């Protein structure tokens, strides 16, 4: 995940078949994502969209110390 993506954690996701999804847009604030989602639902009524909060977890080296 890039730094820019970390700054915009709210995502609009298009739900696809077979448990697939596609990030359509990213936002800094949930209210911005909700407003954009309303527009998408009016423009493309046959497609399923949802909002998620996408946080990237930093991977840490968890090796055991012997």
Buried (B, 14 or more C-beta within 10 A) or exposed (E): EEEEEEEBBBBBBBEEEEEEBEEBBBBEEEEBBEEBBEEBEEEEEEEEBEBEEBEEEEEEEEEEEE
